[in-house]
Amino acid sequence: MPNNFSPYQKNVIKSYYDNLDKISLTRLQELVTEIYLAPLPDKKAKLWKQVASYLKKLKINAQIAQHILKQQDPKLLAEHITDWLKK
């Protein structure tokens, strides 16, 4: 890291990257809720694109990710998130 960060800032940055998986899973949980509540198909499509992005960030098995994205079922996504959180 550059030397222009204070020790506190370096610690915050390190903590963020150490917990990135948990942060991404939390965001996926939020997306499940947003998908359930989204009134318009266009909004849901945009949210599913975000889901795809987070699945890629988390390096989820490609077959599982494709299945989730093909089904576009928030309940299915929520079940997988629950399993991933247990790990």
N, C-alpha and C positions, 0 to 999 in steps of 0.2 A: 504494500500500500504506500501511496505517496506520504512523504513526511509532513505534509501540510494538514493532516488530520490530528486532532488531539487524541490522547490515549482513550478517552471516553468515546469519542467518535469511532475510533478503530474497533473498540469493543462492541459498539452497537452494530456496526457493519458486519463484524464477524458473527455476532449472534444471529443477525438476519439470515446470513448464508447457511449457518449451521441448522437453522430451523425452516429452511425454504420448503422442504417437503410438507411439514405440518401446516405452513402458511398456505401452500397450494391446495392441500386437502380441505382446509377451512374455506378457501374461496370456492372450491367445487361444491361444498355443502351450501354455501350461499347461492350459488348458481342453480342448484336444485330448487330452492325456494322461489327464486326469480322466474324459473321456467314454469313452475306451477301457477304462478300469479300473472304471468305475461298474457295480456288479452289478445294481442295481435300475432299472427303467424310470422310476420317479418321480425318482430322483436324476439320471438322464440328462436328463429333461425340464427339471429345474431348471437344469442346466448349459447346456442349449441356450438357455434364457432369458437367461442371462448372456452367451452368445455373441451373441445378438441385440442386447443392450445395447452390447456393445463394437463391433459392426459399425456401430451407429448413431453411437457416439462418434467412430469413425474416418471417418464420412461415406462409407462404402462405397456404391457404386452400388446403388440399391434393387433392381434386377433381379438383380444378383449376390447380394446379401444374401438376397433371397427364395428364390433357387435353392438356396443353401447351407442355409437353414433348412428348406426343403421336403424336401430330400434327407436331411438330418440324417446325413450321412456324414462322420465325422471325417477320413477320408483326403482328401476333397474340400476340406474346410476347411484342412487342413494344406498342400495344394498351393497354395491361394490365399494363405495366409500366407507361404509361401516366395516367391511372386511379389511380394507387397507389400513384403517385406523387401528385395528387390533394388532397389526404387525409392528 
